[in-house]
Amino acid sequence: MRVLIMLAVMAASMVKAAEPIRIREITTPKVYQSASGERLNYRIYLPSDYDKTKEYPLVLLLHGAGERGDNNKSQLVHGATDIVAYSINHNEPIIFVAPQCPKEEQWVNVPWGGASHTMPGKPSDSMRLVIELLDELRGAYSIDSHRMYVTGLSMGGYGTWDIIQRKPEMFAAAFVVCGGGDTGQAPKLIKMPILVAHGELDGVVKTHRARDMVAAIKEAGGQSIRYIEYKDVRHNVWKPAYSDEKNIKWLLAQQK
């Protein structure tokens, strides 16, 4: 018995622990430039064995207000590591894209603390550039058009609602974390699988913003929307939302 135990201990000690994902090292900083010269920083991750003859799902991450700027790094602080680590650890290759909204700009030009809002007639400059970037990426990389996903937190949660309201045909599913949308746009989203996560005690983006969107989509006939409200959690619900692998697994399982 002692021999068996010793062998088991030796075998365990020889197993190399999984290396932590260093998201800045495995993503490439790039800049999208529009036809008129406008620029948008973004990071992109491609599988290590990327093969242009195969098609890959794409995951777009829209960061929160605190990660705005021009360093092309901060947008990776929340969510990015969880998403890419899931892809690597579960052998589900993806193309991952994280644009960075410039300081003082927003993905959606609406107040975050409002009780409701109406979707602006035109996307913000930053959101317009994101949409243009996605069009460029679809031409540059082998992307599965049936498996394009978007997720975002806080300001990026607003951005997620905004982009799927403007481009519902583009995405197979969305994962919205502590954001608010325009309930009047709900009929556009009844067929899209959407996972919504919000903190019960969120005082920044009021919890009812998520509840209202979920209710509006269900009232319009939507049956593919799911809602998770994290008890006793405030605004930083992105921590449990993205670290729960079940949420990432659900997102990547959806397709048109």
N, C-alpha and C positions, 0 to 999 in steps of 0.2 A: 504493500500500500504506500509506504514511504517513497519507494522508487517511482511509483506512478505519480504521486504528488509532485516530486522533484522534477519529473519530466514535464508535467503540465506547467509548472512555474517557469521552467526554462523556455518552453515553447511560447508562453505568453510574453516573456521578456524579449523574445526575438521578433515579435510582431511589431512592426513599425506603426506608430500612431499616425492617423491621417493628418497631413499637413493642413494648417489653417489656410483658408482662402485669403490671399492678399489681393483685394479687389483692385487696388490702384496698379498693381504690377501686371495683372492679366487683362486689363482693359487698355485700349489705345485712345489717347486724347486726339480729337480731330476738331475741325471747324467747318461748318456748313456755310457757304456763301451764296446768297441769292443772286438772281440776275441783276438786281439793282445795287448789289454790293453789301447788303446787310449780312451780318455774321451771327452765327449761333454756335457756341461751344457745345461739344458733346463727347461722350465716351462710348466706345463700342467694344463688345466682347464677342469673339468668334471662337467656336470649339477648336481645341488644339489640332484636331484632325479634320478641320473644315474641308469639305469636298464640294466644289462648285457643281458637280453633277447631281448632288442631292439637294433636297429642299429642307429648310430648317424653320421651325417656329421663330417668331420674333416677339420679344417682350420689351415694351416701352415703359420706362419708369419716369414719372414726373415728380420731382422733389418738392419739398416744402419751402416756405418763405425764408427760413434761416439758412438755407443752402444756396441762396442766390449769390451771384458775383461773376468774376471773370477768371478764376483760377483753374477752371475745368477739373476740379477735384471734389469740391464740397457736395456735389450732387450724388456722390456715392456713399454718403454717411449713413443714411437709413434705407434699409430694404435691399440695396444692391447686392451686398454680400450674401444675404439669405437666398435670394433668387438664383444667383449664379452658383452658389454652393449646392443648392438642391439639384440643379442641372448636372453638375459634375458628379456629385455623390450618388445620384440615381441613374446615371448614364442616360439622361434625356437631353441631348444636345439642343441648344438654343442659340440664337443671336440676340444679344442684350444691348439695348441702347438707352443711354441716360443723358438727355440734353441738360444744359444749365441755363436757367433764366437769368438775365442780367439784373444787377442790383437796381432797385426802385421800379422794376417792371413786375408784371404778374402774368400767370398763365391765363387768367380770366380777369377782366377789369371790373370786378364787383367787390364790395366790402365783405370781408370774411365773417364779421360778427353779425351780419344782417339776419333778420328772421326769415327772409326769402329773397329771391332775386329773379329777374327775367333775363334770359340769355341775351347778351348784346348781339346786335344785328351782324356785326363782323367780329371775327376772332381778334384777340390782342395780337400785337406785332409778334410777340414771342411764340404764341400758339400757331400763328400763320407759318412761321418759320419751321416749327416742329412738323406741321403737315407737309410742307415742302420737302423737309429732310426725309420723311418717310417715303415720299414718292421717289426721291433720289436713291435711297437705300434699296428700294425694290428693284431698281434698275441695275444697281451695282452688285448686289449679292443674291444668292439663291434662297429666296424667302418663300415659304409656303403661304400663299394668300388665304388659305383656309384656316390658318393658325397664327393670326396676328393678335396680340394681347396688349392691353394697356392697364397700368396700375399707377396709383399716385397717392400721396399722403398730404393732408392739410391743404395748403395752397395747391399742391399737386392732386389732391382729391377733387377739388373744384375743377382743376384742369382735366381730370379723367372724365368727370360728368360732361364737361364742355365738349371734349373732342368726340365722345361717342354720340352726343346729341347732334353734332355737326356732321359726323362721318359714321353713322351706324353700320353702313355696309362694309366698312374697312376692317372691323374687328370681330373676332370670334367670341371674345369674352372680355370682361373688365373686372378688376378688383379695386374697389374704391375704399380708401382708408381716411376716415374723419374729414370728409368733404361735403359740399352742398351743391345741388343742381337746381335746374329750373323744372318745377313739377309740371309746368305746361308742356314740356317736351316729352313727357312720359310715354305717349302713344308711339313714339319712334323706337322705344326701347323694349317693347313687350316681347320680342322674340330673342333678345340677346341674353345669354347667361351672364348675370352680374352678381358678384359677391360684395356685400357692403359690410364694413366693420367700423364700429364707433365706440368710444368710451362712454359709459353710463354718466360720468360726472364731467364731461367735457364742457369747459366754460369758454373756450376760444371759438370753436365751431360748434354751435349748440347741437346737442344730440338729436333734437327734433328735426334737424336738417336731413339727417339720414333716414329717420323714421318717416318723414314726409315723402321723400323720394320713393322709398320702398312701397309705401301705401298707394302713392299715385300710380306707380307702375302696375301694381296688383289690380287696382281699380280699373285701369285701362285694359286689363285682360292678360297682363304678364304673369307667366307661371314659372319663369326661369330665374327669378331673383331670390337671393338668399341673404339673410341678415344676421350678423353676429354682434351683439351688444356686450361689451366686456364690463362686467360688474366691478364697481369701485375703481375704475380706471378713468383718468382724466384725458387731457389732450394727447398725451404721448402713447396712444393706443397702437401706434405703428410697431412698437417693440413686441408685444405679444402677437400682433396680427401677422407680421412677416416672419417671426421666428417659429410659428406653428406650420410645420411642413404640410399639414393637411390643406392649408389654404393655397399654397403654391401647387400642390398636387392637383387640386381641383381646377385651378386656372389652366394648367397645361393639358388637362384632359379634355378641355372643350375644343370643339371645332365646328366649322360651318357645315 
